[in-house]
Amino acid sequence: MNSRFTVAMLLLALPLCSGQVVDRMVAVVNKHVVLQSELEQEVRVDFMLRGLPLAQATTTEIEAMLERLIDQSLLQQQILATTIVDPSAEELAEGLRKLRAGIPGAQDDAPWQTMLAAYGIDERDVEAHIAAQLRLLRFIDLRFRALTRVDRVAVTAYYQQEFLPERRKQGLPEPALADVFRQIEALLVDQRINSLLNDWLATLRSQADVRKLAQVSGLSSGATP
């Protein structure tokens, strides 16, 4: 698996609902079926969030999305007690609010609905996407954060070897270590969690029965902004 895999990339691939595409199986992951509709839906959501036209969805990008769906399926199969990680209605509403706030023109309902229709999705799809994001983030946090420790030596080394040189390169002020200690500590914790996640995914992949059943092609016909 690509060593550059990160949680952020993983969260781009979250299964949604779709009734607009004639389904076929594109992959099976330990008996879990990945459908063409799920794959296409993920591409549409991804491109909307990035503000990219669907016409730019190449076969390479669609294949990469399938790989992310496979990785996510492997992780979801490890969540045995879903009630522990399921988000509340309030968390879902706040997630949708933040998502819309980060997309130009999505704050007002009319442009937002027009945007969704242009990408061939609706708000229920986005809500499902947010729910899966929150569920997966909570699961990763529960599994790895307690195992992750960053000491003062590591924070100081990053401050001296990475943080200060970058600030000097950009001509920015140089805050004292005490002022940015927690910020650097959180960054290093996240980096180590990503590393643990990558290693675990590699193990899951090596033990999994993953079969791709169809050659990935372009998106089916539909709205294309």
C-alpha positions, 0 to 999 in steps of 0.5 A: 500500500502507498506509504503516503496513505493518510487518514484524510485520504481515507476519509474521502472514500466513504460508502453512500447510497445511490439509486441512479446507477445500474449496479454491478460488483466492482470488488469483493472484500472478505465477502463484502461487495463494493458496488459500481454505484458506491464507487461512482458516488464516492467520486462525485462527492470527492469532486464536489468537495474539491470543487472539481468538474466531473469531466476531470474524473480520469480512470486513474482517479477512479481506480485510486478511489476504489483502492480507498474504498477497499481500505475503508471496507477493511477498517469497517469490518473491524468495528464490532460494536458500532454503537460505541462510534455512531455519531449523534444527530447533533454531531451529524447536523454540526458536521453538515454545517461545517462541510457547507461552510467550507464550500463556496456558495453552499451556505444558502439552501438554493445554491446548495441544492443546485450544486448537489443536483449538478453532481448527481447526489442529494443531501442524504448522501452527504449526511451518510458520508459525514456519518461514516467519517465521524464513525471511522475517526472515532474508531481510529482514535479509540484504537490508536490514540492510547498507544501513541506517546510523544515525549519532550525530546521528540517535540524539541527535536521537531521544533529545532529541526523542522519548525524553526527552519521553516519559519525562517525560510518564510520570514515569519516570527519564531515563537518560543517552544513553550508557545507551540509545544502543544501544537507540535505535540498534537502534530506528532501524535497525528503523524504516529497514528497515521503510521500505525494505521498504515501498518495495520492496513498493510496487515489487513490487506495481506490477510484479506481476500480482495477480488476486483471483479470489473475493470474501472471505467469512466462515470456513467451518464448523469449530471456533470458540472 
